[in-house]
Amino acid sequence: EPEFRYVAGMHGNEVLGRELLLNLMEFLCREFRRGNPRVVQLVTDTRIHLLPSMNPDGYETAYKLGSELAGWAMGRWTYEGIDLNHNFADLNTALWDAEDNDLVPHQFPNHYIPIPEY
């Protein structure tokens, strides 16, 4: 089954992607209810993941201060001080090591890679 994911708002002060995803959600729902055949087929035959605000903490921080007063970094981090753009797990190394050791796909399936403990 086809699948896609759109993520926006990784940095709370970058709001355009958030607004575009919210508009896409509204469009898909409206057109699905109207019976638009292209949208109905897309929604029924595709797994769609839409995340309009990955960093709502940062969005709130940047929104409270306003765009002119906040500066480029305000809203970039979560309340815990994590920059989500630089905090992804390294899943490539685990897969490459497994491929080098001929473990893919029988012992290490490449369609699901667990997040490492480290």
N, C-alpha and C positions, 0 to 999 in steps of 0.2 A: 504494500500500500504506500503510495507516495506520501511524503511527509516534509513539512518545512516549519521553520521557527523564525519569527522576527522578534528581536529584542531591542528595546529602546530605553533611553533614560539611564544608561549605565552611570553617567555623570549627571547629577541632578540639575546642573545649570545648562544642560544641553536639551532644550525642550522641544525642538522641532520634530525629532523622531517620535517623541511621545504623542504629540498632536497628530502626526500622520498615522500612527498606529490606531489611535482612537477613531480617527476618521475611517480607516480601513475596516475596523470592527463594525462601525455604524453602517457603512456601505454594504458589507457582506450580509449583515442581519436584515437590512431593509430589502435588498435585492433577493435574498433567499425567500423572504415572506411574500414578495411580489411574484415569485415563480420564475425569475430570470434563469433560463436553462443553463447558461454558462456558470453562473454562481451556484446554482443548485448542484450541478455536477461536481464543481470544485469542492464544495463543502461536504457532499456526501461521499466522495471518492478519495479525499485527501485528509490526512491527519494534520491539522493546523494548530500551531502553538503561537499565541500572540502575547507578549509581555510588554505592555507599554511603559512600565516604570520599574526598572530593575533596582533603582536606588531612590525610593520614595523619601528616605531620610535626607539625602542630599538635595532633592527637589524642594522640600520644605525649607531647608536652610537658605537656599538661594532665593526662593520666592519671598521669604520674609525680608531679606535685605534689598531686593530689587536688582535689576541688571546693572545699573550704572554704579551702584555703591558696593557691589559684592566682590568685584575682581574676578579674574579668570579662574581661580581655584575654588572659590566658595561653592559648595555643593558637590564638589568632586568626590568627597569621601563620605562614608556612612557615619552615623553617630559614634560607632566604635572606632573610627579612624581608618577604615579599610578602603583602599582604592580598588574597586571591583575590576577595573580594567587590567590590573596587575596582580590579581589574586586567583588566577585559574589554576586548577590542578594540572600537573604535567602528565598527560595521558599518552603522549607520543612516545616517550622513552620506553614505557612499559610495553607498548605494542611492538616497537621496533626490536626490543630485546627478545620478545616472544617469537617474532618472525625469524630473527637470526638463529634461534634455537629450534626451529621447525615445530613450534607449539601451536601455531595458528593453522586451522581453526579448531582442531579437535580438543586441545587442552586449554586454549586461550582464545575464546571466540572473539572475533574482531567487531562484532555488532554490539557487544556490551563489555565495556571496560570499567571495572569498579574503581572508584576514586581511591587512590592510595592513602594509607594512614599518615604518611609523612607529608 
